[in-house]
Amino acid sequence: MTDCLFCRIVGQEIQARIVMENDEIIAFHDLNPQAPVHVLIVPRKHIKSLGEALDDDGNLLGKIQLFARDIAKSLGLTNGFRLVMNNGKGVGQSVDHLHYHLLAGRRMQWPPG
C-alpha cells in the first residue's frame, strides 16, 4: 500500500532505525518516543487494525508477541516492558497499519492514558 507509512518502511522506501526483523515482522525505533525505549513492532503484511484482522492472522499475531519478548531480551530490559496496541483513531491509532508499541526505561503509570 503506497499510502501507508509502515508499508513504505517495510518496503524500504523510508528508512527507519531497525531493531530486529524477520520475514513476517519488523521492529524499529519510534521517531516520537514516549519512553526511553520505544520500539514499534509491525507485521510486514498490511493489516489496518486488530479490529480488521482475520482469523487466519492469529498465528502472526501470536508471533508478534513472541517477537516483542525477543526484542526485550535483546535490549536487556530486565526490569520489564509494556506492550501496547491501539485499535482505532478514537484511542490513539495514528497509522492505519496494525502495530505494537514496546515501551520501557521509565516507570509506567496505571491506568494508562
C-alpha positions in Angstrom: 0.0 0.0 0.0 1.8 3.1 -1.2 0.0 5.5 1.1 0.7 3.5 4.2 3.7 4.8 6.2 4.6 1.5 7.7 4.2 -0.4 4.4 6.7 2.1 2.9 9.1 1.3 5.8 8.6 -2.4 5.2 9.3 -1.8 1.5 12.5 0.2 2.4 11.1 3.3 0.7 11.5 5.1 4.0 14.5 4.5 6.3 14.0 3.5 9.9 16.3 2.6 12.7 15.7 -1.2 12.7 15.9 -3.1 16.0 15.0 -6.5 14.7 13.3 -8.1 11.7 12.4 -11.4 10.1 10.3 -12.5 7.1 7.0 -11.6 8.8 7.7 -8.8 11.3 9.9 -5.7 11.5 10.6 -3.6 14.6 12.1 -0.1 14.6 12.6 2.9 16.9 9.7 5.3 17.2 10.5 8.8 15.9 8.5 10.4 18.7 9.4 8.2 21.7 7.2 8.2 24.7 9.7 6.4 26.9 13.5 6.0 26.9 12.9 2.7 24.9 10.0 3.0 22.4 10.0 0.4 19.6 7.3 -0.1 17.1 6.6 -3.7 16.1 4.8 -4.1 12.7 3.8 -7.1 10.7 5.1 -6.9 7.1 1.6 -7.9 6.0 -0.7 -4.9 5.8 -3.5 -5.3 8.4 -5.3 -2.0 9.1 -6.1 -2.7 12.7 -6.8 -5.5 15.1 -10.5 -5.0 14.5 -9.9 -5.8 10.8 -7.6 -8.8 11.4 -8.8 -12.1 10.0 -8.9 -15.4 11.9 -6.1 -16.5 9.6 -3.9 -13.8 11.1 -4.0 -15.4 14.5 -0.7 -17.2 14.1 1.0 -13.9 13.0 -0.4 -12.0 15.9 1.0 -14.6 18.3 4.4 -14.4 16.7 4.3 -10.6 17.2 4.0 -11.1 20.9 6.9 -13.5 21.0 8.9 -11.1 18.8 8.3 -8.4 21.4 9.7 -10.8 24.1 12.8 -11.4 22.0 13.3 -7.6 21.4 13.0 -7.0 25.2 15.7 -9.7 25.8 18.0 -8.3 23.1 17.7 -4.8 24.6 18.4 -6.1 28.1 15.0 -4.9 29.5 15.3 -7.0 32.7 13.1 -4.5 34.7 10.1 -5.2 32.4 8.4 -3.5 29.5 4.9 -2.5 28.4 3.4 -3.7 25.1 0.5 -1.5 23.8 -1.7 -1.8 20.7 -4.3 0.9 19.9 -7.3 -0.1 17.7 -8.8 2.9 16.0 -8.3 6.6 15.9 -10.5 7.3 18.9 -7.9 5.6 21.2 -4.8 6.9 19.5 -4.0 4.8 16.5 -2.3 7.3 14.2 -1.2 4.9 11.4 -3.7 2.6 9.8 -1.4 -0.4 9.9 -1.6 -2.7 12.9 1.4 -2.1 15.2 2.5 -2.6 18.8 4.5 -0.2 21.0 7.1 -1.7 23.2 7.8 0.8 25.9 10.4 0.6 28.7 13.0 2.5 30.6 10.8 4.5 32.9 8.1 4.0 35.5 4.7 3.3 33.8 1.5 4.6 35.4 -1.7 2.7 35.8 -4.2 3.1 34.4 -2.5 4.1 31.2 -3.7 7.0 29.0 
